[in-house]
């Protein structure tokens, strides 16, 4: 086993085609490689999805090359208007978008390799969070992950197709910005995080 890089959060351990990545920037780059190198398919399992303009373009470029793309997210990500817009764009371009109320796995894969770890496909995660991931091209492991997604995740009774028309919108009681209608969460997320006062009615 060899070790590439330096610093407690900068090591990339390599063993053949197996990598343990402990630097968030390298996770971002590896996910980009998975998207760019895909020839047949890409599978993205990310509970929260707010990829940002550049990463969204990477996914769409893969789709233009004829790559089949499947995205599975948690239903809570639909509270974010930008997430809904990005998922709608992907769906409009032929991507399969699924929503699961209990999804917590983070998986990024193409027909060759798979990355599992802690990072959601959220732009801010790569800028502020400490994340880790494990990448492998081991055939048996890859097959196990494919089977998990195909025969378990996509066959769960509670999984649904993403449907933007079913998402009702309202207005944040403080900022008046448009948000998804959820009487349990009447305050825009960023506003709530910056001001924990929960008073007010929808």
trRosetta pair geometry for C-beta under 8 A, 3 or more apart (Angstrom, degrees):
i j d omega theta_ij theta_ji phi_ij phi_ji
1 13 6.3 1 179 -174 114 101
1 14 7.2 157 -162 78 67 48
1 15 4.9 -34 -110 -82 85 103
2 13 7.7 161 88 -156 43 56
2 14 5.3 -18 69 63 89 99
2 15 7.8 159 26 -77 64 55
3 11 5.7 -30 -166 -155 107 107
3 12 7.5 140 -163 70 57 46
3 13 5.6 -28 -107 -105 75 68
3 14 7.4 170 -96 19 25 79
4 11 7.4 127 68 -160 49 56
4 12 4.6 -31 68 68 100 97
4 13 7.7 180 22 -87 75 20
4 14 5.9 42 -8 -13 113 120
5 10 4.5 -142 159 145 118 87
5 11 5.3 -179 79 -111 111 33
5 12 5.1 89 0 10 130 87
5 23 6.9 -132 -179 -13 159 141
5 26 7.8 -59 -80 -59 155 150
6 10 5.4 2 78 91 38 126
6 11 7.3 44 -102 -77 13 71
7 10 3.6 55 60 19 104 119
7 11 7.3 -156 71 -37 56 72
7 23 7.8 71 83 -86 114 120
8 11 7.6 -42 -167 -11 20 106
8 22 7.8 -92 144 133 50 136
9 22 5.5 -136 -155 136 48 95
9 23 5.4 110 143 -95 77 73
9 24 7.9 -9 166 -8 119 79
9 130 6.9 -90 -129 -139 136 103
10 22 7.0 -73 -20 87 8 93
10 23 4.7 43 -113 -71 51 133
10 26 8.0 120 -146 -18 60 130
11 20 7.7 5 113 95 94 93
11 22 5.2 20 57 41 78 124
11 23 7.5 144 32 -28 35 100
12 19 5.7 -12 -176 -161 93 107
12 20 7.2 169 -154 75 44 51
12 21 5.5 5 -115 -108 87 68
12 22 7.3 -155 -76 23 50 75
12 23 7.2 -63 -56 20 90 107
12 26 6.0 -133 -77 176 123 164
13 19 6.7 150 74 -152 56 49
13 20 4.4 7 45 43 110 101
14 18 7.2 139 -157 77 42 58
14 19 5.8 -7 -99 -99 67 79
15 18 4.6 -18 66 60 89 109
17 113 7.1 -128 163 -102 117 118
17 136 6.4 94 115 -160 84 53
17 137 3.6 -46 139 38 141 112
17 138 7.0 175 80 -46 104 59
18 134 7.6 -10 -170 -175 85 90
18 135 7.2 165 -155 91 40 59
18 136 4.7 5 -111 -108 77 90
18 137 7.6 -126 -65 26 55 67
18 138 6.6 23 -76 -35 103 108
19 30 7.4 -158 90 -113 146 147
19 134 7.1 166 88 -157 56 46
19 135 4.3 1 56 57 104 101
19 136 7.3 -167 25 -69 63 52
20 132 7.5 -1 180 -178 80 107
20 133 7.8 177 -155 93 44 44
20 134 5.4 -14 -107 -107 68 79
21 26 5.0 -147 -158 104 118 117
21 27 5.4 149 120 -73 137 76
21 30 6.3 -119 -61 -11 165 151
21 115 8.0 -12 21 -143 133 113
21 117 7.4 -52 62 -83 100 153
21 132 6.5 163 88 -161 64 59
21 133 4.7 -5 57 62 110 86
21 134 7.3 -170 18 -81 78 28
21 135 6.4 43 -17 -4 116 106
22 132 5.3 -6 -111 -116 60 99
23 26 4.4 71 77 9 98 110
23 27 7.2 -168 92 -13 50 83
24 27 5.4 -50 -153 30 39 116
24 28 6.6 43 150 -21 67 100
24 119 7.2 135 -137 -91 86 136
24 125 7.5 -153 -156 142 124 71
24 126 5.6 165 158 -144 107 54
24 129 6.4 144 -110 84 145 69
24 130 6.6 -121 -49 -130 119 32
24 131 4.8 90 -105 38 92 98
25 28 5.6 -50 -156 31 35 115
25 29 6.6 32 148 -16 65 105
25 126 7.2 96 -97 -174 44 93
26 29 5.4 -51 -147 38 39 112
26 30 6.1 40 153 -21 69 104
27 30 5.7 -55 -144 37 30 109
27 31 6.4 31 156 -18 64 104
27 115 7.5 139 -149 179 80 141
27 117 6.8 -110 -128 74 129 162
27 119 5.5 121 151 -3 147 157
27 126 7.1 -148 82 -113 101 93
27 131 5.6 -63 13 100 167 121
27 132 7.6 -168 -70 -149 133 15
27 133 4.9 119 -117 6 109 132
28 31 6.0 -55 -151 35 27 109
28 32 6.6 30 150 -19 61 107
28 126 4.4 77 -79 -141 125 135
29 32 5.5 -55 -153 36 33 116
29 33 6.5 36 150 -22 66 102
30 33 5.5 -48 -150 32 36 114
30 34 6.6 42 150 -23 64 99
30 115 5.9 129 127 -90 121 148
30 133 7.0 -165 71 90 144 143
30 135 5.7 -116 -176 -65 144 150
31 34 5.6 -47 -152 30 35 115
31 35 6.7 32 151 -14 64 104
31 55 7.8 3 117 -136 121 118
31 108 5.1 -35 -124 158 90 170
31 115 6.5 -110 -83 58 72 157
31 119 7.9 -106 -49 94 140 133
31 121 7.5 171 -172 -105 153 95
32 35 5.9 -58 -153 38 33 109
32 36 6.0 25 155 -15 69 113
32 55 7.5 -105 -90 -115 85 82
32 58 6.1 -97 -134 -138 77 159
33 36 5.7 -59 -137 43 31 107
33 37 5.6 17 168 -11 69 116
34 37 6.4 -62 -134 43 19 101
34 38 6.7 40 158 -50 57 98
34 42 6.9 114 140 -129 94 102
34 108 5.3 120 79 143 164 105
34 109 6.6 -97 -162 -126 133 16
34 110 5.2 176 -173 -14 79 106
34 113 6.5 -115 -108 78 96 100
34 115 6.3 -106 -53 0 147 119
35 38 6.1 -41 -156 -2 27 117
35 42 6.0 35 -114 -116 65 148
35 55 7.9 152 -14 -159 167 74
35 58 4.7 66 119 149 149 111
35 59 6.0 -81 -143 -84 133 56
35 61 7.9 82 150 66 108 98
35 62 5.3 -111 -177 -46 81 140
35 110 7.6 175 -84 -59 24 122
36 58 6.7 -62 -62 -158 80 105
36 61 7.9 3 -108 96 66 125
36 62 7.4 -119 -92 -77 26 102
37 110 6.3 -177 89 50 86 163
37 112 6.8 -60 126 35 122 139
38 41 6.6 -106 -168 83 120 20
38 42 4.8 -50 -98 -62 165 95
38 62 5.3 37 62 -148 124 126
38 65 7.8 140 91 78 86 132
38 67 4.7 68 119 -131 118 144
38 110 3.8 -142 -100 -127 90 134
38 111 6.8 111 -144 8 74 85
39 65 7.9 -88 -131 133 42 126
39 67 7.0 179 146 -95 9 98
39 110 7.5 96 20 169 60 125
39 111 6.3 -66 54 36 87 131
40 67 6.6 79 109 -130 12 73
40 68 6.8 -17 156 25 60 96
40 110 7.4 127 53 -180 74 87
40 111 4.4 52 46 -41 116 143
41 67 6.1 154 -102 -173 23 80
41 68 4.4 -26 -107 67 89 92
41 69 7.1 171 -159 -78 66 36
41 70 7.2 12 -175 3 112 97
41 110 6.4 161 86 -150 54 62
41 111 5.8 98 41 -54 82 92
42 59 7.2 -144 91 -134 157 83
42 62 5.8 36 -17 139 140 155
42 67 5.7 46 -9 153 98 126
42 68 7.5 -177 27 89 61 49
42 69 4.8 -3 62 -113 100 80
42 70 7.4 -173 94 32 57 62
42 108 7.8 -16 -170 -167 93 72
42 109 7.2 161 -153 87 51 46
42 110 5.3 -27 -96 -94 66 81
43 69 7.9 173 -82 -156 34 49
43 70 4.9 -8 -116 66 75 103
43 71 8.0 172 -161 -80 47 36
43 72 7.9 7 -175 2 89 101
43 107 6.6 -15 115 116 103 108
43 108 7.6 174 88 -146 62 29
43 109 5.0 -3 53 59 98 94
43 110 7.8 175 16 -83 71 32
43 146 7.8 157 0 -111 157 68
43 149 5.9 37 -175 179 152 171
44 49 7.8 90 134 -110 126 120
44 59 7.7 -32 -30 -113 148 129
44 69 7.3 8 3 -172 105 93
44 70 7.1 -179 30 94 65 55
44 71 4.7 -8 68 -113 106 76
44 72 7.2 -178 96 28 58 62
44 107 7.4 168 -155 89 27 66
44 108 5.8 12 -113 -110 69 73
44 121 6.2 1 -172 -28 125 152
45 71 7.9 168 -82 -159 35 45
45 72 4.7 -6 -116 61 76 108
45 103 6.8 -137 -172 -170 95 124
45 105 5.0 -3 131 99 134 102
45 106 6.4 -174 98 -135 83 21
45 107 4.0 31 40 43 114 96
45 108 7.7 -136 34 -59 66 46
45 149 6.8 -136 -55 -108 132 115
45 153 7.1 -69 -111 -146 133 167
46 49 5.2 111 95 -79 115 85
46 71 7.5 -38 32 -160 94 90
46 72 7.7 136 27 78 48 61
46 73 6.2 -15 81 -103 68 77
46 106 5.8 46 -107 -127 65 78
46 107 8.0 -137 -54 42 62 51
46 108 7.8 30 -55 -67 106 90
46 120 4.9 111 -170 -153 100 66
46 121 4.0 -46 -119 10 175 96
46 122 7.6 177 168 -29 127 76
47 73 6.3 93 -161 -162 23 59
47 74 3.7 21 -158 -15 81 120
47 76 7.3 14 168 52 97 104
47 77 6.6 165 148 -42 54 115
47 103 5.1 178 -98 107 80 92
47 104 5.6 11 -63 -113 137 38
47 105 7.7 135 -44 50 92 40
47 106 7.3 -64 0 -74 86 81
47 120 5.9 -71 55 -109 78 116
48 73 7.2 84 -97 -155 13 102
48 74 6.6 -24 -57 38 55 112
48 76 7.3 -43 -88 91 86 97
48 77 4.8 164 -127 -94 51 108
48 80 7.8 66 -156 5 93 143
48 83 7.3 -89 -169 -104 66 143
48 120 4.3 20 60 -173 91 153
48 121 7.6 -168 96 55 60 58
48 122 5.1 -1 114 -56 109 126
49 71 6.9 65 -109 178 156 127
49 73 4.8 -72 -10 -105 125 132
49 77 5.1 62 27 -179 80 154
49 83 5.2 109 82 -145 78 103
49 86 6.6 -147 136 88 101 129
49 87 6.4 83 101 -64 139 104
49 120 7.2 -123 -69 175 43 100
49 121 5.4 13 -123 76 70 103
49 122 7.0 -142 -126 -72 13 74
50 77 7.6 -158 -40 -158 83 106
50 80 6.1 -60 -75 129 120 153
50 82 5.5 55 -135 103 105 114
50 83 5.1 -69 -77 -78 81 85
50 86 6.8 152 -129 9 44 150
50 121 7.5 165 43 113 39 68
50 122 4.7 38 49 -130 92 77
50 123 5.9 -79 113 5 88 89
50 124 7.5 14 85 7 123 93
51 55 4.0 -128 171 93 101 118
51 56 4.8 134 89 -59 124 77
51 59 7.0 -18 173 -8 171 132
51 86 5.8 160 28 -170 98 152
51 121 5.1 -13 -91 153 85 105
51 122 7.5 -82 -76 -100 33 26
51 123 6.5 81 160 -54 21 85
52 55 5.2 72 63 22 87 103
52 56 6.5 -158 87 -11 37 95
52 123 3.6 92 -46 -83 124 129
53 56 5.9 -62 -144 38 23 112
53 57 6.4 25 157 -22 62 107
54 57 5.7 -55 -154 32 30 112
54 58 6.7 35 148 -23 63 101
55 58 5.3 -44 -153 27 40 118
55 59 6.8 38 151 -17 66 99
55 121 6.9 -173 145 -171 149 101
55 123 7.1 -164 12 -88 130 85
56 59 5.8 -53 -154 35 35 110
56 60 6.3 30 151 -15 67 109
56 86 5.6 -116 -103 -143 132 107
56 89 6.8 37 -175 90 128 141
56 90 7.6 -117 -150 -62 91 96
57 60 5.6 -57 -144 42 33 109
57 61 6.1 40 154 -26 67 104
58 61 5.8 -52 -148 32 27 113
58 62 6.8 29 151 -18 60 103
59 62 5.7 -54 -157 33 33 113
59 63 6.6 34 147 -20 65 104
59 69 6.3 93 -173 -137 98 156
59 90 6.5 -25 123 -109 135 112
59 95 7.4 15 156 -84 116 148
60 63 5.3 -49 -149 34 38 115
60 64 6.5 43 151 -23 66 100
60 89 7.5 -51 -78 142 126 108
60 90 7.4 -127 -77 -104 84 68
60 93 5.8 -12 -129 136 92 174
61 64 5.6 -49 -151 31 34 114
61 65 6.9 33 149 -18 62 102
62 65 5.7 -57 -157 34 36 111
62 67 4.2 -46 162 48 90 143
62 69 6.6 105 101 -69 116 121
63 66 7.8 93 178 -38 34 8
63 67 6.0 -90 -88 63 33 84
63 69 5.6 -58 -83 -5 97 131
63 90 7.8 173 -51 -147 153 73
63 93 5.3 81 123 138 157 116
63 94 6.1 150 -169 66 122 104
63 95 6.2 -76 -97 -62 137 94
67 110 7.9 -46 -152 -132 129 108
68 96 7.6 16 178 1 90 111
69 90 7.0 -103 108 -170 135 111
69 94 7.7 99 40 104 98 78
69 95 4.2 -39 86 -123 111 98
69 96 6.9 177 96 28 56 72
70 95 7.3 176 -86 -174 23 81
70 96 4.6 -18 -110 71 72 111
70 98 7.2 7 -173 3 92 110
70 149 7.7 122 106 163 142 132
70 154 8.0 -35 -172 -86 144 128
71 87 7.0 -148 98 -125 145 91
71 90 6.4 29 3 131 146 157
71 95 6.1 32 -1 157 109 123
71 96 7.1 169 25 89 65 58
71 97 5.0 -11 67 -113 104 69
71 98 7.0 176 90 29 53 68
72 98 4.7 -18 -107 73 77 104
72 99 7.6 174 -156 -83 60 20
72 100 6.0 16 -177 -1 104 115
72 103 6.0 -170 143 -123 102 156
72 149 7.5 -162 -7 -146 146 102
72 153 6.1 -5 -130 161 170 133
72 154 7.7 -114 -82 -76 133 77
72 159 7.6 -40 -137 -138 111 122
73 77 4.7 -73 168 39 126 143
73 78 7.7 129 110 -44 128 80
73 83 7.6 153 -170 178 160 123
73 87 7.0 -80 4 -94 150 137
73 97 7.4 -9 9 -168 108 91
73 98 7.5 160 23 86 63 54
73 99 5.8 -25 70 -111 82 67
73 100 7.5 166 84 29 33 74
73 103 6.7 165 155 73 20 149
73 162 7.7 50 38 -82 112 121
74 77 5.4 110 66 -13 76 96
74 99 7.5 39 157 -159 12 73
74 100 6.4 -54 -108 76 47 71
74 101 7.1 63 -160 -146 72 21
74 102 7.6 -133 -125 74 94 7
74 103 4.5 -146 -78 62 74 96
74 104 7.2 49 -76 -73 127 51
75 78 5.8 -40 -174 14 54 117
75 99 5.1 81 -88 171 72 111
75 100 7.0 -126 -32 88 85 23
75 101 4.7 -8 3 -98 129 64
76 79 5.8 -22 -176 -1 58 115
77 80 6.0 -48 -175 28 57 109
77 83 4.7 -140 163 173 92 159
77 87 8.0 113 118 -40 118 138
78 83 6.6 -126 -96 100 30 120
78 84 5.8 71 -147 -79 66 98
78 87 7.9 -56 -98 33 79 154
78 99 6.8 11 -41 -127 127 140
78 162 8.0 -180 -90 -136 119 93
78 167 5.8 -136 174 -109 118 129
78 180 6.1 93 134 -88 78 167
79 83 7.8 39 59 44 49 133
79 179 7.1 7 -180 -179 74 99
79 180 5.0 -126 -132 45 45 128
79 182 6.4 -42 -113 1 103 145
79 185 6.4 -11 -141 94 138 152
79 189 6.8 103 122 -48 119 119
80 83 3.9 75 82 4 107 113
80 84 6.8 179 92 -11 57 81
80 180 7.8 -24 3 -5 17 118
80 189 6.8 -31 -89 6 89 142
81 84 5.6 -54 -151 35 35 112
81 85 6.4 36 151 -21 67 104
81 169 7.9 56 -100 -119 107 118
81 178 6.3 90 -93 102 148 92
81 179 6.5 -109 -42 -118 108 47
81 180 7.0 -177 -71 -35 71 82
82 85 5.5 -51 -148 35 35 114
82 86 6.4 33 155 -17 66 104
83 86 5.9 -56 -148 37 30 108
83 87 6.2 25 156 -14 66 109
84 87 5.9 -57 -143 42 28 108
84 88 6.1 33 155 -23 64 109
84 164 6.0 114 -176 -121 104 100
84 167 6.1 -143 -127 96 142 173
84 180 7.2 139 -42 -66 144 117
85 88 5.7 -55 -148 35 27 114
85 89 6.5 31 153 -22 62 104
86 89 5.6 -51 -152 32 33 113
86 90 6.6 31 152 -16 65 104
87 90 5.6 -52 -149 37 35 112
87 91 6.2 36 152 -19 66 106
87 97 5.2 106 -170 -141 101 153
87 162 5.6 -119 157 -172 128 157
87 164 7.6 164 94 -70 101 103
88 91 5.6 -54 -145 38 31 111
88 92 6.2 34 154 -22 65 107
88 164 5.0 30 -93 -60 113 148
89 92 5.7 -54 -147 35 28 112
89 93 6.6 13 156 -7 62 111
90 93 5.9 -70 -152 45 30 102
90 95 3.9 -41 163 46 92 143
90 97 6.1 112 95 -64 115 119
91 94 7.9 129 -175 -1 30 8
91 95 5.9 -85 -82 65 35 83
91 97 5.0 -63 -75 4 102 128
91 162 6.1 -133 -72 87 139 123
91 164 7.7 -168 49 -21 151 111
97 161 7.2 81 83 -167 71 62
97 162 3.6 -29 112 15 114 138
98 153 7.9 117 106 145 147 100
98 154 6.7 -115 -87 -115 173 78
98 159 5.4 6 179 -179 118 111
98 160 7.0 150 -159 77 69 35
98 161 6.5 -55 -108 -106 62 39
98 162 6.6 -118 -83 -27 12 87
99 159 7.0 153 77 -159 43 62
99 160 5.1 -26 63 66 95 88
99 161 7.4 21 16 117 92 12
99 162 5.3 115 -31 -82 106 72
100 103 4.0 96 78 -39 115 108
100 153 6.9 -76 -62 -164 158 88
100 156 6.4 59 -127 69 118 145
100 158 6.3 86 -148 106 73 94
100 159 4.7 -26 -89 -103 91 82
100 160 7.7 163 -79 20 44 67
101 158 5.5 -76 25 158 107 128
102 158 6.9 61 5 90 105 146
103 153 7.5 60 -107 -143 105 112
105 116 7.5 -49 -172 -141 94 102
105 153 7.7 -86 35 -90 141 135
106 116 6.6 125 88 -157 71 58
106 117 5.8 -60 94 72 121 56
106 118 6.2 75 39 -176 150 7
106 119 5.9 151 173 64 153 43
106 120 6.2 -108 -108 -80 122 47
107 114 6.6 -20 -164 -168 94 103
107 115 7.3 150 -158 82 45 57
107 116 5.4 -13 -103 -99 74 81
107 145 6.4 170 -148 -170 137 122
107 149 7.1 -139 91 -71 156 123
108 114 7.3 152 82 -158 47 54
108 115 4.5 -10 62 59 97 106
108 116 8.0 -177 26 -74 65 39
108 121 7.6 120 -81 -69 117 112
109 113 6.6 -145 -139 105 75 45
109 114 3.8 -9 -101 -108 116 78
109 115 6.8 -173 -72 22 65 62
109 142 7.2 149 -154 -142 133 87
109 145 6.4 151 -58 117 161 138
109 146 7.7 -132 118 -73 154 78
110 113 6.5 25 50 47 83 65
112 137 5.8 -21 158 -129 80 106
112 142 7.9 -90 151 -124 21 154
113 135 6.0 29 166 -177 124 94
113 136 6.5 -179 -152 93 88 32
113 137 4.3 -52 -93 -85 94 78
113 142 7.0 -97 -126 -97 27 122
114 135 7.2 177 90 -145 39 57
114 136 6.2 -15 59 60 81 76
114 141 7.0 -143 50 123 128 98
114 142 5.3 164 -9 -114 119 74
114 145 5.0 117 -148 58 167 164
115 133 5.1 15 -177 172 101 130
115 134 7.1 162 -151 80 56 40
115 135 4.5 -19 -97 -95 83 85
116 133 6.6 164 86 -155 31 79
116 134 5.6 -16 63 58 81 91
116 145 7.3 -146 -56 -112 123 136
117 131 6.4 81 141 168 124 96
117 132 5.3 -149 -155 103 117 55
117 133 2.9 -80 -42 -102 152 68
117 134 6.1 155 -71 9 89 63
118 131 4.8 -159 77 -148 105 80
118 132 5.6 58 10 45 116 68
118 133 7.0 -125 21 -69 67 69
119 125 5.2 137 -154 144 89 137
119 126 7.2 59 -158 -72 135 75
119 129 7.2 153 -113 91 87 133
119 131 4.1 45 -69 -162 102 152
119 133 6.4 -48 12 -60 110 115
120 125 5.4 163 58 -47 79 156
121 125 7.8 -115 -128 36 7 137
122 125 4.5 93 70 -14 91 108
122 126 8.0 179 88 -6 56 80
123 126 6.6 -67 -170 32 38 103
123 127 7.0 19 146 -10 70 114
124 127 5.5 -68 -149 42 43 108
124 128 5.6 -12 172 19 83 115
124 129 7.4 82 128 -17 73 102
125 128 7.2 -79 -127 52 19 78
125 129 4.6 -30 -155 24 62 134
125 131 6.3 57 167 -52 102 140
126 129 7.5 -19 -53 42 17 93
126 131 7.7 -50 -96 18 52 141
136 141 5.3 10 100 81 141 147
136 142 7.1 -143 103 -55 93 84
137 142 6.9 5 -161 -52 36 131
138 141 4.1 56 86 19 113 113
138 142 6.3 175 85 -17 55 88
139 142 5.7 -58 -146 37 27 114
139 143 6.3 28 156 -21 63 107
140 143 5.7 -53 -150 34 30 112
140 144 6.6 33 152 -21 63 104
141 144 5.7 -53 -152 32 34 113
141 145 6.6 30 153 -16 66 104
142 145 6.0 -58 -153 35 31 108
142 146 6.4 32 151 -19 65 107
143 146 5.6 -53 -147 37 33 114
143 147 6.2 32 155 -18 66 107
144 147 5.8 -56 -148 38 29 111
144 148 6.4 36 151 -25 63 104
145 148 5.5 -48 -149 30 34 116
145 149 6.6 27 156 -13 65 104
146 149 6.1 -61 -152 39 29 105
146 150 5.9 17 158 -11 68 117
147 150 5.8 -59 -132 46 28 105
147 151 5.4 -13 -178 17 69 118
147 152 7.7 61 136 -5 64 96
148 151 7.2 -62 -114 51 11 82
148 152 5.2 -34 -166 32 53 125
148 153 6.5 51 141 -14 71 102
149 152 7.2 -35 -75 53 8 83
149 153 4.9 -30 -140 37 48 127
149 154 6.2 49 157 -17 63 104
150 153 7.7 40 -4 47 15 87
150 154 5.8 -28 -144 33 28 128
150 155 7.9 36 142 -22 43 104
151 154 7.5 13 -34 52 11 92
151 155 5.9 -15 -175 3 36 136
152 155 6.3 -75 -133 45 9 99
152 156 6.9 33 160 -52 56 89
153 156 6.2 -33 -159 -12 30 112
153 159 6.8 95 164 -74 61 148
154 159 6.4 -123 -138 97 32 167
155 159 7.7 71 55 28 9 133
156 159 4.5 99 68 -18 97 103
160 163 7.5 -69 147 2 111 104
163 166 4.5 54 100 5 110 112
163 167 7.6 169 100 -20 63 83
164 167 5.6 -52 -160 21 47 117
167 180 5.6 -63 -178 -127 104 110
167 181 8.0 149 169 28 60 82
168 180 6.9 94 77 -166 53 68
168 181 3.8 -43 108 36 100 128
169 178 5.3 9 178 -173 128 101
169 179 6.8 159 -153 86 78 27
169 180 5.9 -67 -103 -110 61 38
169 181 5.7 149 -162 -29 4 90
170 178 7.5 158 85 -148 24 60
170 179 6.3 -28 68 68 72 76
170 180 7.5 26 22 140 79 20
170 181 4.0 96 -18 -97 106 85
170 186 7.6 -55 101 -134 137 76
170 202 7.0 18 145 -168 157 110
171 176 5.2 -6 -180 -153 119 51
171 177 6.9 152 -151 74 70 25
171 178 6.2 -47 -97 -97 64 45
171 179 6.9 105 -139 22 17 83
172 175 4.4 17 86 47 138 87
172 176 6.1 -79 65 -26 81 12
172 177 5.0 20 13 49 121 76
172 178 8.0 -67 -9 -15 83 4
172 179 5.2 81 -57 -8 84 128
172 186 7.0 126 -142 156 48 60
172 187 5.8 63 -154 -144 95 39
172 188 4.0 -30 -96 -29 145 96
172 191 6.2 106 -177 26 145 152
173 186 4.9 34 -16 142 117 113
173 187 6.1 -58 39 -83 94 72
173 200 4.5 152 131 146 145 135
173 201 7.1 158 -118 80 151 28
173 202 6.2 -112 -61 -107 120 43
174 187 5.9 33 6 -131 114 94
174 188 7.2 -111 57 21 99 96
174 191 5.3 172 74 171 133 148
174 195 7.6 167 -149 70 171 138
174 200 7.1 -174 -58 5 85 175
175 188 5.2 -27 29 12 132 139
175 191 5.3 -141 -29 -68 119 146
177 188 5.5 37 60 -73 119 146
179 182 7.9 -77 130 24 106 90
179 185 7.9 -114 143 117 137 97
179 188 5.3 -156 -70 -92 137 77
182 185 4.5 15 95 44 118 93
182 186 7.5 -144 84 -66 64 48
183 186 6.6 6 -151 -62 38 98
183 202 5.2 -116 -132 13 71 161
185 189 7.9 5 177 -74 126 74
185 192 7.8 -55 -160 -53 89 157
186 200 6.8 -140 98 108 132 103
186 201 7.3 60 38 175 176 27
186 202 3.9 -142 -104 -85 135 91
187 191 5.4 -123 173 90 95 112
187 192 4.4 118 109 -69 120 99
187 198 7.4 -125 -4 -130 144 59
187 200 7.4 100 -69 69 107 130
188 191 4.3 74 69 13 94 114
188 192 6.7 -169 85 -13 43 87
189 192 5.6 -58 -147 35 29 112
189 193 6.3 25 158 -17 66 106
190 193 5.8 -53 -145 36 31 110
190 194 6.4 20 158 -10 64 111
191 194 6.1 -65 -147 43 28 103
191 195 6.3 -32 171 37 66 105
192 195 7.0 -91 -137 65 21 66
192 196 7.2 56 178 -107 64 45
192 198 7.8 39 -138 -97 98 74
193 196 8.0 11 -143 -73 20 73
